[in-house]
Amino acid sequence: MKDALKVQRRNRPVKKNSSSKNQKKAVKEFGEEKLFAIAAVQGEGIGRVTIGLDLGDRTSCWCALSGDGEVIARGEVISAKQQVEHFLSGIPKSLAALEVGSHSPWVSRLLEAAGHEVVVANARRVKLISESNRKNDEVDAELLARLARADRYLLSPVKHRGEKAQADLMAVRVRAQLVEVRTQMVNAVRGLVKPFGQRLPACDADSLNRTHAGHLDLGIRGHAETLLEVVEELTKRIDACDKKLEQIAEDRYEKETAQLRQVPGVGPITALTFVLTLDDPKRFKKSRDVGCFLGLRPKSKQSGASEPEMRISKEGDGYLRTLLVQCAQYILSRRGPDTDLKRWGLEIAAKGKKKAKKRAVVAVARKLSVLLHRLWVNGEVYERRRPKVLKAAA
């Protein structure tokens, strides 16, 4: 009897808590009522309005503050272009703050087109939001508005690239994704045949095809060929992407990419990715800031006399950072020509063992990013070996 009661209790349907749903609905209605009130009171002693937008995949929460920091409206808007445009048409020109994310590029462009001043917050730097113990969309939207109202630099603002550059950069991302999938396929097929005491021949991923499985046992040959056919198809797609990217670089960014490709080891894809990622070279006051922007500088945790050695920050665009590291590895290899940059990197590598070599690669990648930005801004001719200027004797 007791067991039967336990089964009944376990199978009893749980009532859904409708209070949270009703609360969200009330917040939406409250936001809709206040939406047009903001425009009506603008210019009547309320001061400049600051709006915080917490962007979500389906809906986005917003909170509006008056010049005195008082919450005058809050609500939700569907995260779609038509609904966001309608939302913006009913509010006055404001200072709008939002976190960087998947939707922030097109939302920030809509805000700027509507005449608003936009601050896009770096989510990694705003720990007050990301590590809050009371985190929800409404609170995050209000926090964004209050931080932007107090001092926008507290949000470590980032600048989005233009829509045209974003579209061209998507072609670079597509190629990167195809290369990653191909690498997974190659690793999978090599790993699957090893338990049978067999191996695929050593070769580059772009030359691996189904004929390399001809020596395998009949029981596993067909399975390996299935994956190798996928690898072949991916290689064809990657080759097509390479041609498309070279065409984009030639048609739209010929001058910029040609300037960067003067450096040995920097190919068309690295040059194009560098140009599209930075978008505007004048956004950096110093060329040295580019290395920090791409996360190639060491972290800092100095306190008093303590200043421990730390790893690089790895902020910014990870794919461009990977490409620069690959270029640095080529520059320091035997195939790389003799340059000042190579000699400088080899000097760092000679100061230690394995870790010193890794440090040298990162250091060369960081210096390469600075060099590429300098060539882009000044339009100078790259000199592989610059003559040393001897200091005059005192």
Buried (B, 14 or more C-beta within 10 A) or exposed (E): EEEEEEEEEEEEEEEEEEEEEEEBEEBBEBBBEBBEBBBEBBEEEBBBBBBBBBBBEEBBBBBBBBEEEEEBBBBBBBBEEEEBEEBBEEBBBBBBBBBBBEBBBBBBBBBEEBEBBBBBBEBEBBEBBEEEEEEEBBBBBBBBBBBBBEEBEBBBBBEBBEEEBBEBBEBBEBBBEBBEBBEEBBEEBBEBBEEEEBEBEEEEBBEBBBEBBEEBEEEBBEBBBEBBBBBBEBBEBBEEBBEEBBEBBEEBBEEBBEBBBBBBBBBBBBBBBBBBBBBEBEEBEEBBBBBBBBBBBBEEEEEEEEEEEEEBBEBBBEBBBBBBBBBBBBBBEEEBEEBBBBEEBBEBBEEEEEEEBEBBBBBBBBBBBBBBBBBBEEEEEBEEEEEEEEEEEE
